[in-house]
Amino acid sequence: MRFSPFFHLPAVLAAVYHCRMNAIKLTTVEGQRWDQIASLVYGDPTGYERILAANPQTRFYAQLPGGIVLLAPVISASERADPLELPPWKRP
């Protein structure tokens, strides 16, 4: 499995093309879900709403088709979910 040089995201799950100061541009892989993308980018599957809000032109699919270019807003460390506040089944 290849790994992306940006954030060590697996290239088979999300191909990262460009990182700007305010967003990460990535391309979906067939069958990928919003929560999977949020988990890869933010380490928190509940962060998918940020990605949805940043991509109003993209329909809400249960599973995304491959090749859709999305923007994932960059968040500060203080905006990340505290693992202790997550339910036990979502904790790392």
N, C-alpha and C positions, 0 to 999 in steps of 0.2 A: 504494500500500500504506500503510495506517495503522500508526502505531507507538504502543505503550503508553507512558504516562508513567513507568511503573515499569521500570527497568533497560533501557529501549529494546528490549524484546522485540517482535517483529512481532506485531500483534494477530491476524493470520490464523493464526498458529501456536500461540499460547497467550494466552488472554484472562486477564489478571491482574486480579482483583477486589479483593484485600485483601492487605496485607503487615503481618504482625505481627512482633514481635521474634524469634520462633522459627520461623516458617514463612511461606511464600508460598502463597496459595491461588490455584489456576488451574483453568481448564476446558479439557478437551481438544478438539481438532478431529478430525473423522473421518479415520482413517488415520495419525494421529500415532503415533510409536514412543517408547518409554521413553528410549532413548538421545538422541533428538532433544530431548525435554523437558530432560534433564540437560544437554545441550550449550547450550541456550538459557539455562537458569537458572544453571548453574555454569561454563559455558565448557569443559566436559569431558564427553564422552559416556559415560565410564566411571562417572560419578557416579549412574547410574540406580538403583543398589542402595539409596542413601539414600532416594530417592523411593518405591521399592517398600516399604521397611521402614516408612515413615511412613504408608502406605496399605494396611494388611493386609486391609481390606474389599474392595479392588479385585482382581479376577482378573488374572492375568498374561496379557495378550493380546499377540500379536506386533505387531498394529496395534490401537490403541485406538479404540473407537467415540467419536463426538463427544458432548459434553455431560457427560463424567465430571468431577466436581470432585475435584481432587487437592491434597495439601499437599506442598510441597517444603521440607524443612528449610533454614533459613538456616545457612550455614557461614562460618567465619572465613577470612580470607585465607591463614592458615597451613595450612588443611585442603585448599585447592585444589591440584590436581595441578601439579607443576612441568613446564612444557612440554618441558624437556630430558630428563625421565624418561619421557616418552611415546615410543612407537615412531614412527619418522619419518613414517608415513602418517597419524598422528593429531595431529601438530604443526600449529599454526596457520601 
